[in-house]
Amino acid sequence: MADIVAVYGSPRRRGNTACLLKAAVAGARDAGSEVEEIVLRDLKMSPCLEIYGCKKAGRCVIEDDFQRVSEHLLEARGLMLASPVFFYTVSAHTKILMDRCQSLWVKKYWIDQNLPGQKPRKRKGMYIGVGATGGKKLFDGILLTVRYFFDVLDMSLDQKLLYRGLDFEGDVQKHPEYLAQARAAGKEFAESLREPDLP
């Protein structure tokens, strides 16, 4: 089992978002963590079809790559999620993953009947967001979505790295300080996962 799962949500393999997440992954590995990297664009994953087959056991009944990804998400102590901004929310690839986790929401809140805030969040999440514009509210909608997504996984949004003004592939290379920041954040994130759980 990997300590951390890193989810690449960009449709570009070598885009700004991917480069920043790779830097964070390198930082986590510098700290000695094992990281499982998942590139969503490479997977065969249907959108949620809202057929509620998950009501029986809290498991999505659509058989595709989501089953493997969800196992990794549930086993890891930490999740690094990276997505560019598309119409003030995450990419389509990322949103499909989030929507398929509705099955985990059903298990947590309908089947297991947990109450919101009842279950302690001992696991942690990091979000890396990249947007082309400099809008003040560029990440407001995404951060709300990410927090609810992490909640389903019993994770807190522990770190967020938000970058504006990056659009075309290679733009981030003009800002080596961003890549250095992401690497340092990845190392810090990995180290925080080794801290003893609070009572």
N, C-alpha and C positions, 0 to 999 in steps of 0.2 A: 504494500500500500504506500503510495506517495504521500509525503507530508503536505504537499501543495499541488493543487490543480490549477494550471494556467489556461484560460480559455481565450482564444483569439477570435474576436467577433467581427473583424473587418473583412470585407470582400477582397481586399488586396493583401497578397502574401508579404510584400515588402514595403507596405505603406507606413505612414508615420505611427499609427496605432500599434502595428506589429513590431516596429523597431523599439518603441518604448516598452512594450511588454517583454520583448526579448532581453532588454536591459534589466528589467526588474527580475526576470527569471535568472539571469546571470548573477545578480546580487544575492538572490535566495540560495543559489548553489554555492556562492562564495561562503555563505554562512553554514554550509553543510547539509542543506535540505535537499531531499529528493523531490523533483518537480515533474509531474506528468503534464505534457503540453497537448492541448486539443485545439485543432484548427477547424472551426465550425464549417467553413466553406467546403471542406473535404468530405463531409459526412452526408449520408443520406438520412434526412430527418424531416418527416412530415410536420406540417403545422398541427396544432391541436384541432381535432375535428369535433370536439364537444359532444362525444357520444356517451360520455360518462360510464365507460366500461371500468373506470378506475374506482367506482363506488364500492365494488365488492371487496377489494383487497388493498386499495391505494396504489395500485400499479397500473401504469398506462398499458392498454391492450394493443396499441399499435406497435408492431414488431419492426423496429429499425434501429439505427445507431443510438437512439436516445437511451435505450436500456443500458448500454455499456457506459455512456456518459453519466447517467444518473447514479450508477454504482460508484464511479469515481468521485462525484460530487458529495455523496453521502459518507464516503470513507475518509476523505481528506480532512485535515485539521484547518486548512486554509484554502481560500479560493482567490486567485487573481483573475479578474474579469476585465477585458479591454474591448471597447467599442468606440468607433467614431460616432459623431452626431449625425443623424438623419432625421430631418424635420423635427428637431428638438427632442428626439428620443434615440434609443439604441438602433443599431442596424437590424435589418430583417433577419439575418442569421441569428443574431443574439436574441431577438424577440421570439423566434420560433423555439429556441431552447427554454426561455422563460415560460412561454405559454404551455409547453409540454410538461413543465414542473407543476402544472395545475393538479396533476395526479398526486404529487407529494403534498400539496395543500389539502387535497381531499383526505389523504391519510392522516395528516396532522390535526386538522380541525374538525372533520366529520367523523372519521373512523375512531381515531384515538381520543377525540373530544378534548383536545388541549384548548385552553383559553389564551387569547392574545396576551403575551408578556408572561405567561405562566412558566414556560420552559426556559431554563437558563441558557444563554448563548455562550457556550464555551469555545465555539469556533469563530474564526475571523475571516473577513473578506476585504479585498482591496479592489477598487475600481480605477481604471485608467481611461480617461475620456479625452477625445481630441475633436476639436471643432474648427471650422474654417473662419468663422466670424469672431468678432470681439464682444458680442452681446453680453450684457450684464447677467441676463437670466438664461444664458445658453444651456447651462447644465441643470437648471432647477427641476425640470420634468424628469430627466434621466435619473437624478439622484433619488427622487421619490420612488421611481420604478425599481431601481437597484436595491434600495433598502427593503422593500417588500419582497423582492426576490430572495435576498439574503435571509430574511426572516423565515421563509419556508424551509431553508436549509439550516436553521438554528445558528445563523451567523450574524455578527454585527458588522456594520460598515466601519472597519477599523482605520482604513487609510483611503484617501482619494487623491489622485493626481489629475488635475484638469488643465488642459492646454488649449489655448485659443490661437487663432491666426495660422494654423497649419492646414493646408489644403492639398497641394499637389505632392505626389510621391517624391520623397527626398527633402521636403521642407524641413523636417526635424533635424537633418544633418547640418543645417545652418545654425542649430542651437545645441551644441555639445553639452551645454549646461543642463538641458532637459534630460538628456540620456544619462548624464552623471547622477542627476537627482533621482531618476527612476531606478537606477542600479542601487543607489544608497537606500532608497525606500524598500526595494525588494529584500535587501539584506536585513534591514530593521524589521520588516514584516516577518521574515523567517525566524529571526531571533525571538520575536514576541510570542510566537507559537510554542516556544519552549518554556515560557514562564509558567509557574505552577498555577493551577486553577484557583480562582477565588472561592472562599467558602460560600 
